[in-house]
Amino acid sequence: MKIAVIGGTGRIGSQVVEILNASGHEAVPHSPSTGLDLLSGQGLREALDGADVVVNLTNSPTFDESSLEFFRKTTDNLVAAAGAAGTGHAVVLSIVGADRVPDLAYYRAKVLQEDVLKAGPVPCSIVRATQFFEFVDAVLSWTADENEVRLPATRVQPMAAADVARAVADVAAGEPLQGTRNVAGPEVFALDELGRITLAARGDHRAVVTDNSAGMFAAVSGDALIAEDDAVIAGTTYREWLAR
C-alpha cells in the first residue's frame, strides 16, 4: 500500500515511515520541510496523490486555546483533501483520556480533531496513546528550579515513542477501525514518583516536591489518563527505556 505520513519527519512519524517501509509498504513522509503545510492546505493534494492511506501525526505548536483552531483547520483540510483524492483510510494519533480532561485546552483540541475526522467521508481509525517516556524531561522542566522539581501526584501510564510508532503503523496497515484503539505503557506511576525515578537515574540530586497545583497535569484528576481494560499494552518499561 502507498501510505502518506503527514508529520512523517518527526519523532513518531519518522519511525512509522521506517516500520511501514520495512514491512513492504510505500510510506512517504510529508512535512513543512517537504513542502506540505497542513494549516493552509498547500501541497496536500500532491501528498495524497495515489495514497491508499493517510496518517496524520502533525501537532499544534501550542498547548493553549489556539490549539483548538489548529486542529480544527488542519483536520478539515485533511478530510476534504482525502475525500477528494479517494483515500480509503485516514489515521490520527490522539491521547488516552483526552475526553476526560476538559480543563486542558489541548486535550479538548484533540477531541475536536477526533470528532472532525469521524464526521468526514473517509473511513478512519483513531490511535489514542498515553504520554511518551520522551516527554518526561520536558514535564519536569516546567516546574523546576536549581533546587527542586514540583510535580503533582497525577497518575500516568507512559510508554515509549517507539511503541507508539509501532501501534500507529499496525493500524495504518490494517483495515479502518471506524473507532479507537487505545495503547498504553505496562506500568502506572504517580507523576511525582516518576520524577524521582528519572532524577535518580540521571544522577540529579534535586528534590521532587509533591505539589498538586504544579504544572499542566495538575488539571488532571483521578485515573483520567489511565488506559481502560481494552487497551493494547506495550512491552517497554520505563526503567528499561531509561537504561538504554
C-alpha positions as CSV (number, residue, x, y, z in Angstrom):
1,M,0.0,0.0,0.0
2,K,1.0,3.6,-0.5
3,I,0.7,5.5,2.8
4,A,1.1,9.2,3.1
5,V,2.5,10.1,6.6
6,I,1.8,13.7,7.4
7,G,4.3,14.8,10.0
8,G,6.4,11.9,8.8
9,T,9.8,13.6,9.7
10,G,9.0,14.0,13.4
11,R,9.7,11.8,16.4
12,I,6.8,9.4,15.8
13,G,6.4,9.9,12.1
14,S,9.9,9.0,11.1
15,Q,9.6,5.7,13.0
16,V,6.2,5.0,11.4
17,V,7.7,5.5,8.0
18,E,10.6,3.2,8.7
19,I,8.4,0.5,10.2
20,L,5.9,0.6,7.2
21,N,8.6,0.6,4.6
22,A,10.4,-2.3,6.3
23,S,7.1,-4.2,6.1
24,G,6.9,-3.8,2.3
25,H,4.6,-0.7,2.1
26,E,5.4,2.5,0.3
27,A,5.3,5.0,3.2
28,V,6.1,8.6,2.1
29,P,6.9,11.3,4.7
30,H,5.3,14.7,4.3
31,S,6.0,17.8,6.4
32,P,6.8,21.5,6.0
33,S,10.3,20.5,5.0
34,T,8.9,18.6,2.0
35,G,6.6,21.4,1.0
36,L,3.4,20.5,2.8
37,D,1.5,23.0,5.0
38,L,-1.5,21.3,6.5
39,L,-2.8,24.5,8.0
40,S,-3.1,26.2,4.7
41,G,-3.5,23.1,2.6
42,Q,-0.5,23.8,0.4
43,G,0.9,20.6,-1.0
44,L,-1.8,18.4,0.4
45,R,-3.3,17.3,-2.9
46,E,0.1,16.3,-4.2
47,A,0.8,14.4,-0.9
48,L,-2.3,12.4,-1.2
49,D,-2.0,11.6,-4.9
50,G,-2.3,7.8,-5.2
51,A,-2.3,7.2,-1.4
52,D,-4.3,4.3,-0.1
53,V,-3.9,5.6,3.5
54,V,-3.1,8.9,5.1
55,V,-1.7,9.1,8.6
56,N,-1.8,12.4,10.4
57,L,0.8,12.9,13.1
58,T,1.1,16.7,13.0
59,N,0.9,18.6,16.2
60,S,-0.1,22.1,17.3
61,P,2.7,24.4,18.1
62,T,1.0,25.5,21.3
63,F,-0.9,23.8,24.1
64,D,-3.3,26.7,24.7
65,E,-6.7,27.7,23.3
66,S,-5.2,28.3,19.9
67,S,-4.6,24.6,19.5
68,L,-8.4,24.2,19.0
69,E,-8.3,26.2,15.8
70,F,-5.1,24.5,14.7
71,F,-6.6,21.0,14.9
72,R,-10.0,22.1,13.5
73,K,-8.5,23.7,10.5
74,T,-5.8,21.1,9.7
75,T,-8.3,18.2,10.1
76,D,-10.9,20.0,8.0
77,N,-8.3,20.4,5.3
78,L,-7.1,16.8,5.5
79,V,-10.6,15.3,5.5
80,A,-11.6,17.3,2.5
81,A,-8.5,16.5,0.5
82,A,-8.6,12.8,1.4
83,G,-12.2,12.6,0.3
84,A,-11.5,14.3,-3.0
85,A,-8.4,12.0,-3.6
86,G,-10.4,8.8,-2.9
87,T,-8.1,7.9,0.0
88,G,-9.5,4.8,1.6
89,H,-8.3,5.2,5.2
90,A,-7.3,8.1,7.5
91,V,-5.5,7.5,10.7
92,V,-4.8,10.1,13.5
93,L,-2.8,9.8,16.7
94,S,-4.6,11.2,19.8
95,I,-4.3,10.8,23.6
96,V,-5.8,8.3,26.1
97,G,-8.3,10.0,28.3
98,A,-8.4,13.2,26.2
99,D,-12.2,13.4,26.6
100,R,-11.8,13.1,30.4
101,V,-9.7,16.3,30.9
102,P,-12.0,19.1,29.8
103,D,-9.9,21.7,31.8
104,L,-7.0,21.3,29.4
105,A,-7.4,23.2,26.1
106,Y,-5.0,21.0,24.3
107,Y,-6.9,17.9,25.3
108,R,-10.2,19.5,24.2
109,A,-8.5,20.3,20.9
110,K,-7.5,16.6,20.4
111,V,-11.1,15.5,21.0
112,L,-12.2,18.1,18.4
113,Q,-9.7,16.7,16.0
114,E,-11.2,13.2,16.5
115,D,-14.7,14.5,16.0
116,V,-13.9,16.2,12.8
117,L,-12.2,13.1,11.4
118,K,-15.1,10.9,12.4
119,A,-17.7,13.2,10.8
120,G,-15.9,13.2,7.5
121,P,-16.4,10.9,4.5
122,V,-13.2,8.9,4.8
123,P,-13.1,5.6,6.8
124,C,-11.0,6.3,9.8
125,S,-9.0,5.0,12.7
126,I,-8.0,6.8,15.9
127,V,-5.0,5.6,17.9
128,R,-5.0,7.0,21.4
129,A,-1.7,6.7,23.2
130,T,-0.6,7.6,26.8
131,Q,2.1,10.1,27.5
132,F,5.5,9.3,26.0
133,F,8.6,8.5,28.1
134,E,10.5,11.0,25.9
135,F,8.3,13.9,27.3
136,V,9.1,13.3,31.0
137,D,12.2,15.6,31.0
138,A,10.1,18.4,29.5
139,V,7.3,17.9,32.1
140,L,9.9,18.1,34.9
141,S,11.4,21.3,33.4
142,W,8.0,23.2,33.6
143,T,8.1,23.4,37.4
144,A,11.8,23.1,38.2
145,D,14.5,25.3,39.6
146,E,18.1,24.7,40.6
147,N,17.0,23.1,43.9
148,E,13.8,21.2,43.3
149,V,11.1,19.9,40.9
150,R,7.5,20.3,41.9
151,L,5.1,17.7,40.5
152,P,1.5,16.6,41.2
153,A,0.7,13.1,42.1
154,T,-1.3,12.6,38.9
155,R,-1.5,9.0,37.8
156,V,0.1,8.3,34.4
157,Q,0.8,5.2,32.3
158,P,3.5,6.3,30.0
159,M,5.0,4.4,27.0
160,A,8.0,4.6,24.7
161,A,7.6,6.6,21.5
162,A,8.9,3.5,19.6
163,D,5.9,1.5,20.9
164,V,3.6,4.3,19.9
165,A,5.0,4.3,16.4
166,R,4.5,0.5,16.1
167,A,0.9,0.8,17.2
168,V,0.2,3.6,14.6
169,A,2.0,1.6,11.9
170,D,-0.1,-1.6,12.7
171,V,-3.3,0.4,12.4
172,A,-2.3,2.1,9.2
173,A,-1.5,-1.2,7.6
174,G,-4.9,-2.7,8.5
175,E,-8.5,-2.1,7.7
176,P,-10.1,1.1,9.1
177,L,-11.2,0.6,12.7
178,Q,-14.1,3.0,12.4
179,G,-13.3,3.6,16.0
180,T,-10.5,3.9,18.5
181,R,-7.6,1.8,19.6
182,N,-6.1,2.7,23.0
183,V,-2.4,1.9,23.6
184,A,-0.5,2.3,26.9
185,G,2.6,1.5,28.8
186,P,2.9,-1.5,31.1
187,E,3.2,0.5,34.4
188,V,1.2,3.1,36.2
189,F,3.1,5.8,38.2
190,A,2.2,8.9,40.2
191,L,3.9,11.7,38.3
192,D,5.9,12.8,41.3
193,E,7.2,9.2,41.7
194,L,8.1,9.1,38.0
195,G,10.1,12.3,38.6
196,R,12.1,10.8,41.4
197,I,12.9,7.7,39.3
198,T,14.0,9.9,36.5
199,L,16.2,12.2,38.5
200,A,17.8,9.3,40.3
201,A,18.6,7.6,37.0
202,R,20.2,10.8,35.7
203,G,22.3,11.4,38.9
204,D,20.3,14.6,39.5
205,H,20.1,15.2,43.3
206,R,17.3,17.8,43.2
207,A,14.3,17.0,45.4
208,V,10.9,16.3,44.0
209,V,8.2,18.1,45.9
210,T,4.7,16.8,45.6
211,D,2.6,19.8,44.6
212,N,-0.9,19.0,43.3
213,S,-1.2,22.5,41.8
214,A,2.1,22.4,39.8
215,G,2.2,22.2,36.0
216,M,-0.2,21.3,33.3
217,F,-1.1,17.8,34.7
218,A,-2.4,19.4,37.9
219,A,-5.6,19.8,36.0
220,V,-6.0,16.0,35.7
221,S,-8.0,14.2,38.3
222,G,-8.2,10.6,39.3
223,D,-7.4,8.0,36.7
224,A,-8.3,10.2,33.7
225,L,-5.0,9.4,31.9
226,I,-5.0,5.6,32.7
227,A,-6.0,3.3,29.9
228,E,-9.1,1.2,30.3
229,D,-9.2,-2.6,30.1
230,D,-9.5,-2.7,26.3
231,A,-6.1,-1.1,25.7
232,V,-3.2,-2.7,24.0
233,I,-0.3,-2.8,26.5
234,A,3.2,-2.1,25.2
235,G,6.2,-4.1,26.4
236,T,8.8,-1.5,27.2
237,T,9.1,-0.5,30.8
238,Y,10.3,2.9,31.9
239,R,13.4,1.6,33.7
240,E,14.3,-0.4,30.6
241,W,13.9,2.7,28.5
242,L,16.0,4.8,30.9
243,A,18.7,2.2,30.8
244,R,19.1,2.5,27.1
